[in-house]
Amino acid sequence: MAVIWLIFARMFGNKWTITYGEDIDPDNVWANLLAGLSQEQINKGFKRVEDSGKEWPPSGPEFKKMCTELTSEERDRLFDERYGLKALPKPASKEVAERYLKQMKLMVDKCTVKK
């Protein structure tokens, strides 16, 4: 926890100590919250905090979410690995998506028996 405290103190200066104090996680709240996270996840969290541009430090739960939340690319990769399927690529634009959606609806209509 000392390293995490130090990194956040360097990132946010006195805003960190105003929010969380100078003592390192005195009640072990952060330690309990982040228990079981890998170094890779913690590093991902720090990167996301840095990229967020926020002026104030995150709460413990916010930081944990930043450490563990999957990006859309990570979700797609896990989906591919689990089901052996590829997710559809993102459309180039809203117009392209609407055009493909219209084509799919026409295909469904052709297959649907109307009474």
C-alpha beads as a LAMMPS data file, in Angstrom:
LAMMPS data file: protein, C-alpha beads

115 atoms
114 bonds

1 atom types
1 bond types

-500.0 500.0 xlo xhi
-500.0 500.0 ylo yhi
-500.0 500.0 zlo zhi

Masses

1 110.0

Atoms # bond

1 1 1 0.000 0.000 0.000
2 1 1 2.892 2.351 0.616
3 1 1 3.739 2.405 -3.096
4 1 1 0.129 3.094 -4.082
5 1 1 -0.068 5.884 -1.491
6 1 1 3.183 7.391 -2.768
7 1 1 2.146 7.275 -6.428
8 1 1 -1.201 8.910 -5.701
9 1 1 0.480 11.526 -3.512
10 1 1 2.814 12.352 -6.403
11 1 1 -0.055 12.441 -8.889
12 1 1 -2.410 14.583 -6.810
13 1 1 -0.170 16.340 -4.296
14 1 1 -1.976 17.832 -1.333
15 1 1 -5.362 16.851 -2.807
16 1 1 -4.438 13.258 -1.942
17 1 1 -3.479 14.017 1.649
18 1 1 -6.489 16.319 2.123
19 1 1 -8.742 13.469 1.002
20 1 1 -7.007 10.433 2.530
21 1 1 -4.530 11.803 5.065
22 1 1 -0.802 11.393 5.416
23 1 1 -0.899 8.003 7.158
24 1 1 -0.786 5.085 4.740
25 1 1 -4.212 3.389 4.667
26 1 1 -4.633 3.478 8.468
27 1 1 -7.777 1.328 8.530
28 1 1 -6.689 -1.006 5.698
29 1 1 -9.709 0.049 3.662
30 1 1 -7.753 0.327 0.421
31 1 1 -5.722 -2.806 1.151
32 1 1 -8.901 -4.844 1.670
33 1 1 -10.552 -3.307 -1.382
34 1 1 -7.615 -4.008 -3.701
35 1 1 -6.735 -7.422 -2.274
36 1 1 -6.384 -10.013 -5.011
37 1 1 -5.695 -7.557 -7.814
38 1 1 -2.627 -8.235 -9.913
39 1 1 0.168 -5.749 -10.474
40 1 1 -0.984 -5.528 -14.088
41 1 1 -4.475 -4.521 -12.965
42 1 1 -3.094 -1.924 -10.523
43 1 1 -0.912 -0.480 -13.300
44 1 1 -3.945 -0.344 -15.605
45 1 1 -5.791 1.567 -12.888
46 1 1 -2.980 4.104 -12.524
47 1 1 -2.881 4.602 -16.289
48 1 1 -6.637 5.176 -16.394
49 1 1 -6.442 7.652 -13.518
50 1 1 -3.705 9.499 -15.364
51 1 1 -5.642 9.460 -18.648
52 1 1 -8.882 10.600 -16.982
53 1 1 -7.529 14.083 -16.384
54 1 1 -9.429 14.328 -13.111
55 1 1 -8.127 16.934 -10.715
56 1 1 -9.067 15.000 -7.565
57 1 1 -8.073 11.453 -6.658
58 1 1 -10.540 8.614 -7.104
59 1 1 -12.259 6.877 -4.234
60 1 1 -11.184 3.324 -3.466
61 1 1 -14.135 1.786 -5.338
62 1 1 -13.555 4.093 -8.312
63 1 1 -9.906 3.078 -8.466
64 1 1 -10.774 -0.617 -8.206
65 1 1 -13.208 -0.213 -11.097
66 1 1 -10.482 1.505 -13.127
67 1 1 -8.212 -1.449 -12.368
68 1 1 -10.690 -4.175 -13.259
69 1 1 -13.106 -2.807 -15.847
70 1 1 -12.533 -4.332 -19.266
71 1 1 -12.174 -2.260 -22.405
72 1 1 -14.390 -3.154 -25.355
73 1 1 -11.346 -4.735 -27.034
74 1 1 -10.676 -6.902 -23.965
75 1 1 -14.343 -7.954 -23.826
76 1 1 -14.248 -8.853 -27.527
77 1 1 -11.080 -10.921 -27.043
78 1 1 -12.570 -12.795 -24.076
79 1 1 -15.760 -13.418 -26.047
80 1 1 -13.719 -14.782 -28.952
81 1 1 -11.717 -17.041 -26.626
82 1 1 -14.762 -18.331 -24.772
83 1 1 -17.118 -18.958 -27.693
84 1 1 -14.768 -19.220 -30.648
85 1 1 -16.665 -16.454 -32.393
86 1 1 -15.574 -13.096 -33.646
87 1 1 -17.491 -10.022 -32.616
88 1 1 -18.741 -7.868 -35.455
89 1 1 -16.460 -4.950 -36.274
90 1 1 -17.637 -1.497 -35.334
91 1 1 -19.332 0.259 -38.261
92 1 1 -17.409 3.025 -39.948
93 1 1 -20.191 5.514 -39.267
94 1 1 -23.786 5.805 -38.138
95 1 1 -24.882 5.941 -41.769
96 1 1 -23.103 2.671 -42.574
97 1 1 -24.663 1.035 -39.516
98 1 1 -28.128 2.221 -40.539
99 1 1 -27.595 0.928 -44.096
100 1 1 -26.590 -2.531 -42.810
101 1 1 -29.478 -2.575 -40.352
102 1 1 -31.900 -1.771 -43.175
103 1 1 -30.435 -4.625 -45.273
104 1 1 -30.774 -7.053 -42.346
105 1 1 -34.405 -6.034 -41.810
106 1 1 -35.135 -6.663 -45.506
107 1 1 -33.574 -10.141 -45.232
108 1 1 -35.671 -10.937 -42.156
109 1 1 -38.821 -9.684 -43.872
110 1 1 -38.150 -11.990 -46.850
111 1 1 -37.890 -14.977 -44.499
112 1 1 -40.973 -14.088 -42.462
113 1 1 -44.270 -15.639 -43.495
114 1 1 -46.974 -12.990 -43.518
115 1 1 -50.580 -13.878 -42.875

Bonds

1 1 1 2
2 1 2 3
3 1 3 4
4 1 4 5
5 1 5 6
6 1 6 7
7 1 7 8
8 1 8 9
9 1 9 10
10 1 10 11
11 1 11 12
12 1 12 13
13 1 13 14
14 1 14 15
15 1 15 16
16 1 16 17
17 1 17 18
18 1 18 19
19 1 19 20
20 1 20 21
21 1 21 22
22 1 22 23
23 1 23 24
24 1 24 25
25 1 25 26
26 1 26 27
27 1 27 28
28 1 28 29
29 1 29 30
30 1 30 31
31 1 31 32
32 1 32 33
33 1 33 34
34 1 34 35
35 1 35 36
36 1 36 37
37 1 37 38
38 1 38 39
39 1 39 40
40 1 40 41
41 1 41 42
42 1 42 43
43 1 43 44
44 1 44 45
45 1 45 46
46 1 46 47
47 1 47 48
48 1 48 49
49 1 49 50
50 1 50 51
51 1 51 52
52 1 52 53
53 1 53 54
54 1 54 55
55 1 55 56
56 1 56 57
57 1 57 58
58 1 58 59
59 1 59 60
60 1 60 61
61 1 61 62
62 1 62 63
63 1 63 64
64 1 64 65
65 1 65 66
66 1 66 67
67 1 67 68
68 1 68 69
69 1 69 70
70 1 70 71
71 1 71 72
72 1 72 73
73 1 73 74
74 1 74 75
75 1 75 76
76 1 76 77
77 1 77 78
78 1 78 79
79 1 79 80
80 1 80 81
81 1 81 82
82 1 82 83
83 1 83 84
84 1 84 85
85 1 85 86
86 1 86 87
87 1 87 88
88 1 88 89
89 1 89 90
90 1 90 91
91 1 91 92
92 1 92 93
93 1 93 94
94 1 94 95
95 1 95 96
96 1 96 97
97 1 97 98
98 1 98 99
99 1 99 100
100 1 100 101
101 1 101 102
102 1 102 103
103 1 103 104
104 1 104 105
105 1 105 106
106 1 106 107
107 1 107 108
108 1 108 109
109 1 109 110
110 1 110 111
111 1 111 112
112 1 112 113
113 1 113 114
114 1 114 115
